[in-house]
Structure formats: structure tokens, C-alpha cells
Amino acid sequence: MKSCVLPVSWILALCLLCTALAGQSIDRERSRFVTQEQGRAGCFAPFEVHVTGGGDSVEVISFAPGIELVHALALDGGSGRALVPVFVGANAGIRLRPGGDAWQPALPRSVAPSYQQPYTAVFAPDPVGARAALPPTPGQLACDYFETREFFADWRLFDGYDAIVIFNPGAGALAPGAQRAMAEFCSLGGCCLVAGTFQLGERAQDIPAPGEPQMLYFAGVPVQRFGYGAGAIFRVEYNLLREASAREVIRAALLHHLRFGAAGVPGGQPASRAAPALPPPLAAPQPAEAAPGIAFAGLASALLLALLLIPAVLRRLKRPALAAPGAMLGAACVLGLALLQQAPQPRAQCAVIEFAGPEAHVASTRTFLVAEPGVSAPLSIMLDGTDLRLARQLPGSTGWIVDEPLTRPQAAGTAAVMEGGMVNGLVYRDFLLRVHDGETSFAPADARLLAWWLESNAMRGRLAMLEPGKPGPRDSRYSGWDLTEASRVRVLNLRVDGD
Amino acid sequence: MRAHTAQAYQPFLFALVMLACGLLLPHIDTLNLRLDSGLVRALLYIELALPVLLFVPVAQRGRAQALQALSLAAACWAASAAVIAAFTFAGGREQFLQTRPSSAMSWLLVCGLISWGAQLSATWRERMRLLALVLLALPPLWHYFGLEYSGKSLLALREYTPVWAATGGGFSWLAGGIGCAAFAGAMFTARPPRAEAA
């Protein structure tokens, strides 16, 4: 009797453990997008997840096609809350690990990229007052309102926004993490308008300083503009804004950035971090070819021998009924051993565009990564560590678009100036032919990437400098891949006349 | 008795055929297959076709013994899977692991139908084999005919079609359900042992 007690108690303990693990679930009543029921399709939006059901910790996974963003959440008294970016698109949602509870929340209304209507996250000590000062106007301004103390500490929560507006952030209301998120957002081409006395970097020493200020006037109100890589930080006196029409001034400043300083509306689609419908034509690499070695020969021989001998032996032992289960067991053993074989690393190819501004020390990168056919594992990114990447699936092939802020690239050659559809005085297609023929400082392999970027931007009133990029050291985050960098190009956004 | 002995070596036959396919296919130029993840994908399709072509259960007497067909099917499936796993040295391991549930469901369907038929008669076994062939082969044919003649894709059938299991889409639970029902049918239609019958 005593011998039965121990196994039974073990089984009970195991059952209780399994129940505790499986019990964690998403509180669907309280979990929601924290935006005003809107978000940008193809981008990530901040989503508040409430977890209940016990345990000490759980991994909250924001999943989207080909992507996994993992956030480790410590639970307090069996429940917890996390703010994670969730993709606004089909087949995206939240999953818990362990437990596996998965949920695809209803998609919010999409705010399309527009040169007329910047999509803005507004932070203020009093969001109701901010809403009165800066009301959302259909077709002109789309806003989500938050309290200043709720400022996101991760730029990925700002992914869908064109701009951030902060009202009166004095008295140290913004944590250093928030300032870093702001710097990262701006380095990726975003725009941040601060109404108050706040200065970027005053409480976070490891953030690159912005460029020299430039005085601009919007609706008669002086606004300082600090270039920050591809993005910018605007600062306006809070008191001046209270006297003037805050909505007019702020919208004018945001549109100034969105339109690259041009007075009119540029042609084509405005910049957004959603995946482009036509990505750069990057060929998928062919899988590495391997040759069968001793391990394969041994496994194959062992399998055939086992399947021959097991039925014969069991027949001699007068146990023919056990032949099939015995063969199954033998095959399963070989299968297990076969999975231990070292497979060649999957091949991938990438093309990198570095976006910078006149302040060359601040930049961000957008990497187009294409994997060999057959790769189906999602790209997993930990949200809690030092990895600041954000990925989305590349349309049309097995691949990803990976954005990374605050990179510090180096130029590797002479720059070419693009203005009015011409590059260095040549029609841009002629320039591309020269790049292809190796007659410029760009590598011939850069021609495809340059062609893709120029087709979208050359004829749209843009002023930019193009430089060949310098490949960095091997990225340890892709250590599981045989990764080849096909090309790297730098784009320095300049402002057109009228600044 | 001889049939029962031959049945015990069916897993060996499956493994041998799979191994031969894996070694020969890269040498057929027109297939343009190399020793990489593409070969594993090709073997996954062959694995799905094998039970329709090769699986031959012997009618068993007694309900308990009728389940022998199920264990035989499982042994053949494991043998085929072991061969594909051996070829994952060239890549495609993720795809192999990802397709295990849907492959199992597909095998359950085909082997279940054939085993049920075998319990009735040899003719019914072949009829059931034909039915399994139709279930596996017709939806992709409809898909291509649909594309060819009306420009419409029938890929919506993917979830219910085991032959697409090799692409890793869907678990084909419907196929698994039919397979289980077929094995249950095989058990209930099994003829009683001679002693019971007497």
C-alpha cells in the first residue's frame, strides 16, 4: 500500500503543476489596444495585455505572420499587465508561453499614411485638456491621447505613428527610458514636438545629441527644429502655444517634417514603416547543398537492419504480434538519432538602407532580409533585452524587413546628390546604368537597391545624398544563418529650399 | 501464414522505397532536385503517396487482433519518417517536424480505409485504396482544373486535403477523424475467431 502512495502523490503534484501552468490565460475583457480604436495597418500598435491564472512569470508573445515579439512578464499574485506592440493586420495577436492561450483581438480602424493627416501620439499631464487644445480632425490630424507618465519606454510601441507631441513635460516627468525611446523613434525618421522646456538627453547621457537648432515660424510662432538623423525634434515655448492656435502650429510643424520641408504635397506615397507593396528585388539564395556522410550511411543501415531483424527475431521467439510495435520502436530510435545530425545553416541574403540626416552620427537602418525557400520558423525578437529591432514580413517571399534605430554607420565612398530627379547631374536612370557598370563609388551590386529607392523617390521633389555604405562586422544576432550582405546604401535626407 | 510473415516486413519495404527515392531523385536531371531542403520536401510528398500504393494489411480474425493493422500502419509511418529524418542532414528539418501531425492524419485516413476494406474482402480493400487515392488526388486536380478553366483557385480546400500536408498547412483533422472512424469500422466488422464462431 505504501509503495502506491509515492507515485500517486507524484502524479497529483504533476497534475497540479500542469493545472497551474495551463491556467494562465489572457483576460480578454480587460486586454485592448490603448489607442482610440485606431492604428496603422501593416504597423504595430500598443496593446495592453492582462494575464490571470497564477504562476510567477509568463512569456507574452506578440505574433504576426513570420514574426514573434517576446516579452517576459513577472506576475504579481498570479496576475500581471504588459504593454506590447501588436501587429495591425491579419493573423496577428497575442499568445502566452507556457499555457498556449492565444487570442487575435479585433483589428482597430486603420489610419492610412497621408501627407495631409499625420498620425500622432499626444502625451500631456492632462489628456482631456490636450484633446481640447489639439482636437483630432478627420482628414487633417489623427491623434491618440495619453498621460505623460504613461510615455512608452520602447520605440516599437510608437511604430504606427508619424509623430509624437508632448505637452509641458517639465518637472522630470519623462523617465530616461522614455527619452531613449523618443531618440530611437526620431532616428527612424519620426518627428517629435515638445511644447515646453524639455531638452533631449538632459537625463539620459547615452543618447546622441541632436543637431544644431534652426528657427522656423509656423503661424507666426517661433519653433526650434533640431535635426535627429532622418527625423527631427521640434521645440516650442508652451506659453506661446497657449496664446496662439496650438492645433495650427503643431500641425504645420508636423507636416513640415512629413513633407521633407516642401511647401506643397510631395508626390507618391508618404513614408511609413509599413512594408512596401513592392520591396527591393532581392533574389532568394539557393539552399546549401550537402553530401551524405558516414552518419547518414550508418543511420540508413541501422534502420534497414532493425526493420529486417526485429520481425525475424520476434518470429523465432513466437511473438509475431509484437513485430509491428518492435519495428515502430526501432524506427523511432533511428528517427531520434537522425534529428541529431548537423544540418547546414539556412542561407539568407540582405540589403541594407541606412537613413541618416546631416547629423551623420545619428542614423537608423532598414534591412531587407530574404531567406532560402523552405525556411518557415518565425523571426523571434526579445522585447526586454538590448535588441532594438522590429521586424515585419517581406511581401512576396520568405523574408523580413527589419528596422533598427540609433545605428552608427560609416560612409565608404563619395556621395551622390539627388535633386529634381537627377543624380549628380544625370537623369537617375543613367546614373543607375553607371552604378551597374562600376563607374561610380557604389558597388555594381548596389544598383538594384538604388534603383528601387530612386524609382520611389527621385521624381517627388526630394533632396537627398546617396552614399555607399560600409558593411559592419558580422551580426551575432543572425548567428544561426549563413548571411550574406548583398548591398548597403546610405540615404541622407536633406531639406528642400524653404527651410 | 505466409501473408502474415510478409506483412511483418512491410516497414522494411517502406523504408527501402523511401531510401531509394531519396538517393535516386537528385540524380534525375529533369527533376532539378539537389541534396537540400527541396529533396526533403519531395520525400514528404512521396511519404504521403506511399500508403496508398504499398500498404497491404492482412485480414485478422477477432476484434482485438484487428488493431494489428493500426500498429502496422504506425510502424510503416515511423519507418518512412525515419528515412526522411535521415535526409534532413541536407536541411528541411523544420518542415519535417512541422508536417508530422498532418502526415499522421493523412496516414490514418488512408490506412484506416484500406484496413477496413481488408476486413471485408480483398476486393473491398482495393476499392478503399481507390477511394483513398481519389480523396488525396482529386482536390489538387480540381484546383488545377479550376485555375485552368475558370481562373479560380480551390486552395481553400487545403485544410481538408491531406496531400497538401507536405506543405505544412493545416492539421487535416477531418482526415484524422475519418481515419479513426475507419479503424473503428475495421474492428467492428472483424470476423470472430474460429473458436468463438464454433
Interface residues (C-beta under 8 A of the other chain):
Chain A: Q286 P287 A288 E289 A290 A291 P292 G293 A295 F296 L299 A300 L303 L304 L307 L308 P311 L314 R315 P320 A321 A323 A324 P325 A327 M328 A331 A332 V334 L335 A338 L339 Q341 Q342 A343 P344 P346 E372 P373 G374 V375 S376 A377
Chain B: H4 T5 A8 Y9 P11 F12 A15 L16 L19 R34 L35 D36 S37 G38 V40 R41 Q65 Q68 S71 L72 A74 A75 A78 A79 A81 A82 V83 A85 A86 F87 T88 F89 A90 G91 G92 R93 E94 Q95 L97 Q98 G168
